[in-house]
Amino acid sequence: MSLNNGTARQGHKLLGLPETAFAGFPPAEMQLAGELAAIRAELAALREALQPPRSIIITGPEVERVLVAMKGSK
């Protein structure tokens, strides 16, 4: 059962508020733009973090295998 007696809510008119943003809050478009900018920045940071390293440090048994391979190729 509806409690609005057949009236439909249109924006903030039933509350007597203007269609602009609430005091202290930016308009919805500005909020979305800010959220998108934050997501883009986070994606850029994640892409950078997932880049393979530019140099590789070889340790342990790998060292011998690589040295043998290097000597064999000369």
For each residue, the residues with C-beta under 8 A, 3 or more apart:
1:
2: 5 6
3:
4: 7 8 9 14
5: 2
6: 2
7: 4 14
8: 4
9: 4 13 14
10: 13 14
11: 19
12: 15 16 17 18 19
13: 9 10 16 17
14: 4 7 9 10
15: 12
16: 12 13
17: 12 13 22
18: 12
19: 11 12
20: 27
21: 25 26 27 28 30
22: 17 25
23:
24:
25: 21 22 31
26: 21 30 31 34
27: 20 21 30 31
28: 21 31 32
29: 32 33
30: 21 26 27 33 34
31: 25 26 27 28 34 35
32: 28 29 35 36
33: 29 30 36 37
34: 26 30 31 37 38
35: 31 32 38 39
36: 32 33 39 40
37: 33 34 40 41
38: 34 35 41 42
39: 35 36 42 43
40: 36 37 43 44
41: 37 38 44 45
42: 38 39 45 46
43: 39 40 46 47
44: 40 41 47 48
45: 41 42 48 49
46: 42 43 49 50
47: 43 44 50 51
48: 44 45 51
49: 45 46
50: 46 47
51: 47 48
52:
53: 56
54:
55:
56: 53
57:
58: 62 63 66
59: 62 63
60: 63
61: 64 65
62: 58 59 65 66
63: 58 59 60 66 67
64: 61 67 68
65: 61 62 68 69
66: 58 62 63 69 70
67: 63 64 70 71
68: 64 65 71 72
69: 65 66 72 73
70: 66 67 73 74
71: 67 68 74
72: 68 69
73: 69 70
74: 70 71
